[in-house]
């Protein structure tokens, strides 16, 4: 019979924070099962996943780096400045 673990049990057994387990689950990095709308992990799949990660000698998954879209903001600010200048000229006529 397969053994299912909760996020808390998995966190305690592999030594990662509970928030890390939830993050990995949300990003679909770690194998998980939604059982009756509850998050569960098959022990055999997690053990296999950990063994694969250990042989790859990979660090835990990291969040992707997001850069703000500066160009889009500059364009919007420029458009707003042009509208304000136009409105000032119309009012001062």
ROTI-255274 format. One record per residue: residue in one letter; x, y, z of N, C-alpha, C in turn; residue number from 1. Coordinates in nm, 2 decimals, decimal comma, padded with zeros to 4 digits. Layout:
<rs>
@residu: a | n.c1: X | n.c2: Y | n.c3: Z | ca.c1: X | ca.c2: Y | ca.c3: Z | c.c1: X | c.c2: Y | c.c3: Z | num: NUM;
...
</rs>
This chain:
<rs>
@residu: x | n.c1: 00,08 | n.c2: -00,12 | n.c3: 00,00 | ca.c1: 00,00 | ca.c2: 00,00 | ca.c3: 00,00 | c.c1: 00,09 | c.c2: 00,12 | c.c3: 00,00 | num: 1;
@residu: x | n.c1: 00,05 | n.c2: 00,22 | n.c3: -00,08 | ca.c1: 00,13 | ca.c2: 00,34 | ca.c3: -00,09 | c.c1: 00,11 | c.c2: 00,43 | c.c3: 00,03 | num: 2;
@residu: x | n.c1: 00,22 | n.c2: 00,49 | n.c3: 00,07 | ca.c1: 00,21 | ca.c2: 00,58 | ca.c3: 00,18 | c.c1: 00,21 | c.c2: 00,73 | c.c3: 00,13 | num: 3;
@residu: x | n.c1: 00,11 | n.c2: 00,80 | n.c3: 00,17 | ca.c1: 00,10 | ca.c2: 00,94 | ca.c3: 00,14 | c.c1: 00,14 | c.c2: 01,03 | c.c3: 00,26 | num: 4;
@residu: x | n.c1: 00,22 | n.c2: 01,14 | n.c3: 00,23 | ca.c1: 00,26 | ca.c2: 01,23 | ca.c3: 00,33 | c.c1: 00,20 | c.c2: 01,36 | c.c3: 00,32 | num: 5;
@residu: x | n.c1: 00,17 | n.c2: 01,43 | n.c3: 00,43 | ca.c1: 00,13 | ca.c2: 01,57 | ca.c3: 00,42 | c.c1: 00,25 | c.c2: 01,66 | c.c3: 00,40 | num: 6;
@residu: x | n.c1: 00,23 | n.c2: 01,78 | n.c3: 00,37 | ca.c1: 00,34 | ca.c2: 01,88 | ca.c3: 00,35 | c.c1: 00,42 | c.c2: 01,89 | c.c3: 00,48 | num: 7;
@residu: x | n.c1: 00,35 | n.c2: 01,89 | n.c3: 00,60 | ca.c1: 00,43 | ca.c2: 01,90 | ca.c3: 00,72 | c.c1: 00,51 | c.c2: 01,77 | c.c3: 00,75 | num: 8;
@residu: x | n.c1: 00,46 | n.c2: 01,66 | n.c3: 00,72 | ca.c1: 00,54 | ca.c2: 01,53 | ca.c3: 00,74 | c.c1: 00,66 | c.c2: 01,53 | c.c3: 00,65 | num: 9;
@residu: x | n.c1: 00,63 | n.c2: 01,57 | n.c3: 00,52 | ca.c1: 00,74 | ca.c2: 01,57 | ca.c3: 00,42 | c.c1: 00,85 | c.c2: 01,67 | c.c3: 00,47 | num: 10;
@residu: x | n.c1: 00,81 | n.c2: 01,79 | n.c3: 00,51 | ca.c1: 00,90 | ca.c2: 01,89 | ca.c3: 00,56 | c.c1: 00,99 | c.c2: 01,83 | c.c3: 00,67 | num: 11;
@residu: x | n.c1: 00,93 | n.c2: 01,77 | n.c3: 00,77 | ca.c1: 01,01 | ca.c2: 01,71 | ca.c3: 00,88 | c.c1: 01,10 | c.c2: 01,60 | c.c3: 00,83 | num: 12;
@residu: x | n.c1: 01,05 | n.c2: 01,52 | n.c3: 00,74 | ca.c1: 01,13 | ca.c2: 01,40 | ca.c3: 00,70 | c.c1: 01,25 | c.c2: 01,44 | c.c3: 00,61 | num: 13;
@residu: x | n.c1: 01,24 | n.c2: 01,54 | n.c3: 00,53 | ca.c1: 01,35 | ca.c2: 01,57 | ca.c3: 00,44 | c.c1: 01,43 | c.c2: 01,69 | c.c3: 00,48 | num: 14;
@residu: x | n.c1: 01,38 | n.c2: 01,76 | n.c3: 00,59 | ca.c1: 01,46 | ca.c2: 01,87 | ca.c3: 00,65 | c.c1: 01,45 | c.c2: 02,01 | c.c3: 00,57 | num: 15;
@residu: x | n.c1: 01,35 | n.c2: 02,03 | n.c3: 00,50 | ca.c1: 01,33 | ca.c2: 02,16 | ca.c3: 00,43 | c.c1: 01,21 | c.c2: 02,23 | c.c3: 00,50 | num: 16;
@residu: x | n.c1: 01,21 | n.c2: 02,36 | n.c3: 00,50 | ca.c1: 01,10 | ca.c2: 02,44 | ca.c3: 00,56 | c.c1: 00,97 | c.c2: 02,41 | c.c3: 00,49 | num: 17;
@residu: x | n.c1: 00,86 | n.c2: 02,42 | n.c3: 00,56 | ca.c1: 00,73 | ca.c2: 02,39 | ca.c3: 00,51 | c.c1: 00,70 | c.c2: 02,49 | c.c3: 00,40 | num: 18;
@residu: x | n.c1: 00,74 | n.c2: 02,61 | n.c3: 00,41 | ca.c1: 00,72 | ca.c2: 02,71 | ca.c3: 00,30 | c.c1: 00,79 | c.c2: 02,67 | c.c3: 00,17 | num: 19;
@residu: x | n.c1: 00,91 | n.c2: 02,61 | n.c3: 00,18 | ca.c1: 00,98 | ca.c2: 02,56 | ca.c3: 00,07 | c.c1: 00,90 | c.c2: 02,45 | c.c3: 00,00 | num: 20;
@residu: x | n.c1: 00,85 | n.c2: 02,36 | n.c3: 00,08 | ca.c1: 00,77 | ca.c2: 02,25 | ca.c3: 00,02 | c.c1: 00,65 | c.c2: 02,30 | c.c3: -00,05 | num: 21;
@residu: x | n.c1: 00,58 | n.c2: 02,40 | n.c3: 00,01 | ca.c1: 00,46 | ca.c2: 02,46 | ca.c3: -00,06 | c.c1: 00,50 | c.c2: 02,53 | c.c3: -00,19 | num: 22;
@residu: x | n.c1: 00,61 | n.c2: 02,60 | n.c3: -00,18 | ca.c1: 00,66 | ca.c2: 02,67 | ca.c3: -00,30 | c.c1: 00,70 | c.c2: 02,57 | c.c3: -00,41 | num: 23;
@residu: x | n.c1: 00,77 | n.c2: 02,47 | n.c3: -00,38 | ca.c1: 00,80 | ca.c2: 02,37 | ca.c3: -00,48 | c.c1: 00,67 | c.c2: 02,30 | c.c3: -00,54 | num: 24;
@residu: x | n.c1: 00,58 | n.c2: 02,28 | n.c3: -00,45 | ca.c1: 00,45 | ca.c2: 02,22 | ca.c3: -00,50 | c.c1: 00,38 | c.c2: 02,31 | c.c3: -00,59 | num: 25;
@residu: x | n.c1: 00,37 | n.c2: 02,44 | n.c3: -00,55 | ca.c1: 00,30 | ca.c2: 02,54 | ca.c3: -00,64 | c.c1: 00,36 | c.c2: 02,55 | c.c3: -00,77 | num: 26;
@residu: x | n.c1: 00,50 | n.c2: 02,55 | n.c3: -00,78 | ca.c1: 00,57 | ca.c2: 02,56 | ca.c3: -00,90 | c.c1: 00,58 | c.c2: 02,42 | c.c3: -00,98 | num: 27;
@residu: x | n.c1: 00,52 | n.c2: 02,32 | n.c3: -00,92 | ca.c1: 00,52 | ca.c2: 02,18 | ca.c3: -00,98 | c.c1: 00,67 | c.c2: 02,13 | c.c3: -01,00 | num: 28;
@residu: x | n.c1: 00,75 | n.c2: 02,16 | n.c3: -00,90 | ca.c1: 00,89 | ca.c2: 02,11 | ca.c3: -00,90 | c.c1: 00,90 | c.c2: 01,97 | c.c3: -00,84 | num: 29;
@residu: x | n.c1: 00,82 | n.c2: 01,95 | n.c3: -00,73 | ca.c1: 00,83 | ca.c2: 01,82 | ca.c3: -00,66 | c.c1: 00,70 | c.c2: 01,74 | c.c3: -00,70 | num: 30;
@residu: x | n.c1: 00,71 | n.c2: 01,61 | n.c3: -00,71 | ca.c1: 00,59 | ca.c2: 01,53 | ca.c3: -00,74 | c.c1: 00,49 | c.c2: 01,54 | c.c3: -00,63 | num: 31;
@residu: x | n.c1: 00,37 | n.c2: 01,56 | n.c3: -00,66 | ca.c1: 00,26 | ca.c2: 01,57 | ca.c3: -00,56 | c.c1: 00,13 | c.c2: 01,52 | c.c3: -00,61 | num: 32;
@residu: x | n.c1: 00,04 | n.c2: 01,50 | n.c3: -00,52 | ca.c1: -00,09 | ca.c2: 01,45 | ca.c3: -00,56 | c.c1: -00,20 | c.c2: 01,53 | c.c3: -00,49 | num: 33;
@residu: x | n.c1: -00,30 | n.c2: 01,57 | n.c3: -00,56 | ca.c1: -00,41 | ca.c2: 01,64 | ca.c3: -00,50 | c.c1: -00,52 | c.c2: 01,53 | c.c3: -00,47 | num: 34;
@residu: x | n.c1: -00,53 | n.c2: 01,50 | n.c3: -00,35 | ca.c1: -00,62 | ca.c2: 01,39 | ca.c3: -00,31 | c.c1: -00,73 | c.c2: 01,45 | c.c3: -00,22 | num: 35;
@residu: x | n.c1: -00,85 | n.c2: 01,44 | n.c3: -00,28 | ca.c1: -00,97 | ca.c2: 01,51 | ca.c3: -00,22 | c.c1: -00,94 | c.c2: 01,65 | c.c3: -00,19 | num: 36;
@residu: x | n.c1: -00,88 | n.c2: 01,72 | n.c3: -00,28 | ca.c1: -00,85 | ca.c2: 01,86 | ca.c3: -00,27 | c.c1: -00,75 | c.c2: 01,89 | c.c3: -00,16 | num: 37;
@residu: x | n.c1: -00,68 | n.c2: 01,79 | n.c3: -00,11 | ca.c1: -00,57 | ca.c2: 01,81 | ca.c3: -00,02 | c.c1: -00,44 | c.c2: 01,78 | c.c3: -00,08 | num: 38;
@residu: x | n.c1: -00,34 | n.c2: 01,85 | n.c3: -00,04 | ca.c1: -00,21 | ca.c2: 01,83 | ca.c3: -00,10 | c.c1: -00,14 | c.c2: 01,71 | c.c3: -00,03 | num: 39;
@residu: x | n.c1: -00,10 | n.c2: 01,61 | n.c3: -00,10 | ca.c1: -00,03 | ca.c2: 01,50 | ca.c3: -00,05 | c.c1: 00,09 | c.c2: 01,46 | c.c3: -00,14 | num: 40;
@residu: x | n.c1: 00,18 | n.c2: 01,39 | n.c3: -00,08 | ca.c1: 00,30 | ca.c2: 01,35 | ca.c3: -00,16 | c.c1: 00,32 | c.c2: 01,20 | c.c3: -00,14 | num: 41;
@residu: x | n.c1: 00,34 | n.c2: 01,13 | n.c3: -00,25 | ca.c1: 00,36 | ca.c2: 00,98 | ca.c3: -00,25 | c.c1: 00,51 | c.c2: 00,97 | c.c3: -00,20 | num: 42;
@residu: x | n.c1: 00,53 | n.c2: 00,89 | n.c3: -00,09 | ca.c1: 00,66 | ca.c2: 00,87 | ca.c3: -00,04 | c.c1: 00,76 | c.c2: 00,82 | c.c3: -00,14 | num: 43;
@residu: x | n.c1: 00,71 | n.c2: 00,72 | n.c3: -00,21 | ca.c1: 00,80 | ca.c2: 00,65 | ca.c3: -00,31 | c.c1: 00,85 | c.c2: 00,75 | c.c3: -00,42 | num: 44;
@residu: x | n.c1: 00,76 | n.c2: 00,84 | n.c3: -00,47 | ca.c1: 00,79 | ca.c2: 00,93 | ca.c3: -00,57 | c.c1: 00,89 | c.c2: 01,04 | c.c3: -00,52 | num: 45;
@residu: x | n.c1: 00,86 | n.c2: 01,08 | n.c3: -00,40 | ca.c1: 00,95 | ca.c2: 01,19 | ca.c3: -00,34 | c.c1: 01,09 | c.c2: 01,13 | c.c3: -00,32 | num: 46;
@residu: x | n.c1: 01,10 | n.c2: 01,01 | n.c3: -00,27 | ca.c1: 01,23 | ca.c2: 00,94 | ca.c3: -00,25 | c.c1: 01,31 | c.c2: 00,93 | c.c3: -00,38 | num: 47;
@residu: x | n.c1: 01,24 | n.c2: 00,89 | n.c3: -00,48 | ca.c1: 01,30 | ca.c2: 00,88 | ca.c3: -00,62 | c.c1: 01,34 | c.c2: 01,02 | c.c3: -00,67 | num: 48;
@residu: x | n.c1: 01,25 | n.c2: 01,12 | n.c3: -00,65 | ca.c1: 01,28 | ca.c2: 01,26 | ca.c3: -00,69 | c.c1: 01,41 | c.c2: 01,31 | c.c3: -00,62 | num: 49;
@residu: x | n.c1: 01,42 | n.c2: 01,29 | n.c3: -00,49 | ca.c1: 01,53 | ca.c2: 01,33 | ca.c3: -00,41 | c.c1: 01,66 | c.c2: 01,26 | c.c3: -00,46 | num: 50;
@residu: x | n.c1: 01,65 | n.c2: 01,13 | n.c3: -00,48 | ca.c1: 01,77 | ca.c2: 01,05 | ca.c3: -00,53 | c.c1: 01,81 | c.c2: 01,11 | c.c3: -00,66 | num: 51;
@residu: x | n.c1: 01,72 | n.c2: 01,14 | n.c3: -00,75 | ca.c1: 01,76 | ca.c2: 01,20 | ca.c3: -00,88 | c.c1: 01,83 | c.c2: 01,34 | c.c3: -00,86 | num: 52;
@residu: x | n.c1: 01,77 | n.c2: 01,42 | n.c3: -00,77 | ca.c1: 01,83 | ca.c2: 01,55 | ca.c3: -00,75 | c.c1: 01,97 | c.c2: 01,54 | c.c3: -00,68 | num: 53;
@residu: x | n.c1: 01,99 | n.c2: 01,44 | n.c3: -00,60 | ca.c1: 02,12 | ca.c2: 01,42 | ca.c3: -00,53 | c.c1: 02,22 | c.c2: 01,37 | c.c3: -00,63 | num: 54;
@residu: x | n.c1: 02,18 | n.c2: 01,29 | n.c3: -00,73 | ca.c1: 02,28 | ca.c2: 01,25 | ca.c3: -00,83 | c.c1: 02,32 | c.c2: 01,36 | c.c3: -00,92 | num: 55;
@residu: x | n.c1: 02,23 | n.c2: 01,45 | n.c3: -00,95 | ca.c1: 02,26 | ca.c2: 01,56 | ca.c3: -01,03 | c.c1: 02,34 | c.c2: 01,67 | c.c3: -00,96 | num: 56;
@residu: x | n.c1: 02,34 | n.c2: 01,66 | n.c3: -00,83 | ca.c1: 02,41 | ca.c2: 01,75 | ca.c3: -00,74 | c.c1: 02,36 | c.c2: 01,89 | c.c3: -00,76 | num: 57;
@residu: x | n.c1: 02,24 | n.c2: 01,90 | n.c3: -00,78 | ca.c1: 02,17 | ca.c2: 02,04 | ca.c3: -00,81 | c.c1: 02,13 | c.c2: 02,10 | c.c3: -00,68 | num: 58;
@residu: x | n.c1: 02,14 | n.c2: 02,23 | n.c3: -00,67 | ca.c1: 02,09 | ca.c2: 02,30 | ca.c3: -00,56 | c.c1: 01,94 | c.c2: 02,30 | c.c3: -00,56 | num: 59;
@residu: x | n.c1: 01,87 | n.c2: 02,33 | n.c3: -00,45 | ca.c1: 01,73 | ca.c2: 02,33 | ca.c3: -00,46 | c.c1: 01,68 | c.c2: 02,44 | c.c3: -00,56 | num: 60;
@residu: x | n.c1: 01,56 | n.c2: 02,41 | n.c3: -00,62 | ca.c1: 01,51 | ca.c2: 02,51 | ca.c3: -00,72 | c.c1: 01,50 | c.c2: 02,65 | c.c3: -00,67 | num: 61;
@residu: x | n.c1: 01,54 | n.c2: 02,74 | n.c3: -00,75 | ca.c1: 01,54 | ca.c2: 02,88 | ca.c3: -00,71 | c.c1: 01,43 | c.c2: 02,96 | c.c3: -00,78 | num: 62;
@residu: x | n.c1: 01,38 | n.c2: 03,06 | n.c3: -00,73 | ca.c1: 01,28 | ca.c2: 03,15 | ca.c3: -00,79 | c.c1: 01,34 | c.c2: 03,21 | c.c3: -00,91 | num: 63;
@residu: x | n.c1: 01,27 | n.c2: 03,23 | n.c3: -01,02 | ca.c1: 01,32 | ca.c2: 03,30 | ca.c3: -01,13 | c.c1: 01,33 | c.c2: 03,45 | c.c3: -01,10 | num: 64;
@residu: x | n.c1: 01,43 | n.c2: 03,51 | n.c3: -01,16 | ca.c1: 01,46 | ca.c2: 03,65 | ca.c3: -01,14 | c.c1: 01,37 | c.c2: 03,73 | c.c3: -01,24 | num: 65;
@residu: x | n.c1: 01,29 | n.c2: 03,82 | n.c3: -01,19 | ca.c1: 01,20 | ca.c2: 03,91 | ca.c3: -01,27 | c.c1: 01,26 | c.c2: 04,05 | c.c3: -01,27 | num: 66;
@residu: x | n.c1: 01,27 | n.c2: 04,10 | n.c3: -01,39 | ca.c1: 01,32 | ca.c2: 04,24 | ca.c3: -01,40 | c.c1: 01,20 | c.c2: 04,33 | c.c3: -01,43 | num: 67;
@residu: x | n.c1: 01,19 | n.c2: 04,44 | n.c3: -01,37 | ca.c1: 01,07 | ca.c2: 04,53 | ca.c3: -01,40 | c.c1: 01,09 | c.c2: 04,58 | c.c3: -01,54 | num: 68;
@residu: x | n.c1: 00,97 | n.c2: 04,61 | n.c3: -01,60 | ca.c1: 00,97 | ca.c2: 04,66 | ca.c3: -01,74 | c.c1: 00,98 | c.c2: 04,81 | c.c3: -01,74 | num: 69;
@residu: x | n.c1: 01,11 | n.c2: 04,86 | n.c3: -01,74 | ca.c1: 01,13 | ca.c2: 05,00 | ca.c3: -01,72 | c.c1: 01,09 | c.c2: 05,07 | c.c3: -01,85 | num: 70;
@residu: x | n.c1: 01,11 | n.c2: 05,02 | n.c3: -01,97 | ca.c1: 01,08 | ca.c2: 05,09 | ca.c3: -02,09 | c.c1: 00,93 | c.c2: 05,12 | c.c3: -02,10 | num: 71;
@residu: x | n.c1: 00,85 | n.c2: 05,03 | n.c3: -02,06 | ca.c1: 00,70 | ca.c2: 05,05 | ca.c3: -02,06 | c.c1: 00,66 | c.c2: 05,16 | c.c3: -01,97 | num: 72;
@residu: x | n.c1: 00,72 | n.c2: 05,17 | n.c3: -01,85 | ca.c1: 00,69 | ca.c2: 05,28 | ca.c3: -01,76 | c.c1: 00,74 | c.c2: 05,41 | c.c3: -01,81 | num: 73;
@residu: x | n.c1: 00,86 | n.c2: 05,42 | n.c3: -01,88 | ca.c1: 00,90 | ca.c2: 05,54 | ca.c3: -01,93 | c.c1: 00,81 | c.c2: 05,59 | c.c3: -02,04 | num: 74;
@residu: x | n.c1: 00,76 | n.c2: 05,50 | n.c3: -02,12 | ca.c1: 00,67 | ca.c2: 05,53 | ca.c3: -02,23 | c.c1: 00,54 | c.c2: 05,59 | c.c3: -02,18 | num: 75;
@residu: x | n.c1: 00,49 | n.c2: 05,53 | n.c3: -02,07 | ca.c1: 00,36 | ca.c2: 05,58 | ca.c3: -02,01 | c.c1: 00,39 | c.c2: 05,72 | c.c3: -01,95 | num: 76;
@residu: x | n.c1: 00,50 | n.c2: 05,74 | n.c3: -01,88 | ca.c1: 00,53 | ca.c2: 05,87 | ca.c3: -01,83 | c.c1: 00,54 | c.c2: 05,98 | c.c3: -01,93 | num: 77;
@residu: x | n.c1: 00,60 | n.c2: 05,94 | n.c3: -02,04 | ca.c1: 00,62 | ca.c2: 06,03 | ca.c3: -02,15 | c.c1: 00,49 | c.c2: 06,07 | c.c3: -02,21 | num: 78;
@residu: x | n.c1: 00,40 | n.c2: 05,97 | n.c3: -02,23 | ca.c1: 00,26 | ca.c2: 06,00 | ca.c3: -02,28 | c.c1: 00,19 | c.c2: 06,09 | c.c3: -02,19 | num: 79;
@residu: x | n.c1: 00,20 | n.c2: 06,07 | n.c3: -02,06 | ca.c1: 00,13 | ca.c2: 06,15 | ca.c3: -01,96 | c.c1: 00,18 | c.c2: 06,29 | c.c3: -01,96 | num: 80;
@residu: x | n.c1: 00,31 | n.c2: 06,31 | n.c3: -01,97 | ca.c1: 00,37 | ca.c2: 06,44 | ca.c3: -01,98 | c.c1: 00,32 | c.c2: 06,52 | c.c3: -02,10 | num: 81;
@residu: x | n.c1: 00,31 | n.c2: 06,45 | n.c3: -02,21 | ca.c1: 00,26 | ca.c2: 06,51 | ca.c3: -02,34 | c.c1: 00,12 | c.c2: 06,56 | c.c3: -02,32 | num: 82;
@residu: x | n.c1: 00,03 | n.c2: 06,47 | n.c3: -02,26 | ca.c1: -00,11 | ca.c2: 06,51 | ca.c3: -02,24 | c.c1: -00,12 | c.c2: 06,63 | c.c3: -02,14 | num: 83;
@residu: x | n.c1: -00,04 | n.c2: 06,63 | n.c3: -02,04 | ca.c1: -00,04 | ca.c2: 06,74 | ca.c3: -01,94 | c.c1: 00,00 | c.c2: 06,87 | c.c3: -02,01 | num: 84;
@residu: x | n.c1: 00,11 | n.c2: 06,86 | n.c3: -02,09 | ca.c1: 00,15 | ca.c2: 06,98 | ca.c3: -02,16 | c.c1: 00,05 | c.c2: 07,03 | c.c3: -02,26 | num: 85;
@residu: x | n.c1: -00,02 | n.c2: 06,94 | n.c3: -02,33 | ca.c1: -00,12 | ca.c2: 06,98 | ca.c3: -02,42 | c.c1: -00,24 | c.c2: 07,05 | c.c3: -02,34 | num: 86;
@residu: x | n.c1: -00,28 | n.c2: 06,99 | n.c3: -02,23 | ca.c1: -00,39 | ca.c2: 07,05 | ca.c3: -02,15 | c.c1: -00,35 | c.c2: 07,19 | c.c3: -02,10 | num: 87;
@residu: x | n.c1: -00,23 | n.c2: 07,21 | n.c3: -02,06 | ca.c1: -00,18 | ca.c2: 07,34 | ca.c3: -02,01 | c.c1: -00,19 | c.c2: 07,44 | c.c3: -02,12 | num: 88;
@residu: x | n.c1: -00,15 | n.c2: 07,41 | n.c3: -02,24 | ca.c1: -00,15 | ca.c2: 07,50 | ca.c3: -02,35 | c.c1: -00,30 | c.c2: 07,54 | c.c3: -02,38 | num: 89;
@residu: x | n.c1: -00,39 | n.c2: 07,44 | n.c3: -02,38 | ca.c1: -00,53 | ca.c2: 07,46 | ca.c3: -02,41 | c.c1: -00,59 | c.c2: 07,55 | c.c3: -02,31 | num: 90;
@residu: x | n.c1: -00,56 | n.c2: 07,54 | n.c3: -02,18 | ca.c1: -00,61 | ca.c2: 07,62 | ca.c3: -02,07 | c.c1: -00,56 | c.c2: 07,76 | c.c3: -02,08 | num: 91;
@residu: x | n.c1: -00,43 | n.c2: 07,78 | n.c3: -02,11 | ca.c1: -00,37 | ca.c2: 07,91 | ca.c3: -02,11 | c.c1: -00,40 | c.c2: 07,99 | c.c3: -02,24 | num: 92;
@residu: x | n.c1: -00,47 | n.c2: 07,93 | n.c3: -02,33 | ca.c1: -00,50 | ca.c2: 08,01 | ca.c3: -02,46 | c.c1: -00,59 | c.c2: 08,12 | c.c3: -02,43 | num: 93;
</rs>
